[in-house]
Amino acid sequence: MSVLQLTEVSSNVSSFFSSFPWWLYFVLAGIVYSGYKTMQLTAEERKVDQIHIEEEGRVYVERMEEERKRRKQATEN
């Protein structure tokens, strides 16, 4: 592409974006920011859920081990 073609493309893009009202840029920025925060909070929520699941699993395994010990002691007596 030549320099003339590039300047023509950039002027077309510039005129396209300048045809929008100024407040539309704030709306688009708000949408992008909202999407970013949603993704960030979803990732944080997944981490918290994973920690909770691991803790519940640990409690379950401990209860199973205690039950095994109790049954083993009951059969020995």
Backbone torsions as a table, in degrees:
resi	resn	phi	psi	omega
1	MET	NA	143.1	179.6
2	SER	-89.6	169.6	-179.8
3	VAL	-63.9	-37.2	179.0
4	LEU	-64.2	-39.2	178.6
5	GLN	-67.3	-40.0	179.1
6	LEU	-64.2	-41.4	179.1
7	THR	-68.2	-33.9	177.4
8	GLU	-66.5	-41.9	178.7
9	VAL	-65.2	-44.8	-178.7
10	SER	-66.1	-34.6	178.2
11	SER	-70.7	-34.7	176.5
12	ASN	-66.0	-42.2	178.5
13	VAL	-65.5	-42.9	179.7
14	SER	-62.2	-43.5	179.6
15	SER	-69.4	-31.8	177.0
16	PHE	-64.0	-48.2	-178.9
17	PHE	-72.8	-28.0	179.1
18	SER	-76.2	-11.4	178.8
19	SER	-79.5	-12.8	178.2
20	PHE	-81.7	148.6	174.2
21	PRO	-67.5	153.9	-174.3
22	TRP	-64.0	-33.5	-176.4
23	TRP	-71.3	-19.7	179.8
24	LEU	-65.5	-32.0	177.5
25	TYR	-64.3	-38.2	177.7
26	PHE	-67.4	-38.3	177.8
27	VAL	-63.8	-46.3	178.9
28	LEU	-63.3	-40.8	177.5
29	ALA	-63.5	-38.9	177.6
30	GLY	-64.2	-39.8	178.2
31	ILE	-64.6	-44.5	179.4
32	VAL	-63.9	-44.8	179.5
33	TYR	-63.0	-41.6	179.0
34	SER	-62.5	-42.5	177.2
35	GLY	-63.2	-41.8	178.5
36	TYR	-61.8	-47.7	-179.2
37	LYS	-64.8	-36.8	178.2
38	THR	-62.8	-44.9	178.6
39	MET	-64.0	-41.9	-179.4
40	GLN	-63.7	-46.0	-179.4
41	LEU	-68.9	-34.3	177.1
42	THR	-64.6	-42.2	178.5
43	ALA	-64.4	-41.6	179.1
44	GLU	-65.1	-40.0	179.2
45	GLU	-64.7	-38.6	177.3
46	ARG	-62.5	-41.0	178.7
47	LYS	-62.7	-44.9	179.8
48	VAL	-63.5	-43.3	178.2
49	ASP	-61.6	-41.6	-180.0
50	GLN	-63.4	-41.7	178.0
51	ILE	-62.7	-43.5	179.4
52	HIS	-62.8	-43.7	179.3
53	ILE	-61.9	-43.1	179.3
54	GLU	-63.5	-40.4	177.9
55	GLU	-64.5	-43.4	178.3
56	GLU	-63.4	-39.9	177.9
57	GLY	-63.9	-40.0	178.9
58	ARG	-63.6	-42.5	178.1
59	VAL	-62.5	-42.5	179.9
60	TYR	-62.1	-44.7	-179.9
61	VAL	-65.0	-40.7	178.0
62	GLU	-61.6	-42.4	177.9
63	ARG	-63.0	-39.9	178.4
64	MET	-64.2	-42.3	179.3
65	GLU	-64.6	-41.4	177.4
66	GLU	-63.1	-39.8	179.0
67	GLU	-65.8	-40.2	177.0
68	ARG	-61.1	-45.9	179.3
69	LYS	-61.8	-43.2	-180.0
70	ARG	-62.5	-43.2	179.6
71	ARG	-68.4	-37.1	179.4
72	LYS	-65.2	-42.1	177.8
73	GLN	-66.8	-35.6	179.6
74	ALA	-67.2	-37.4	-180.0
75	THR	-75.8	-28.5	178.4
76	GLU	-72.8	-30.4	-177.9
77	ASN	-81.9	NA	NA
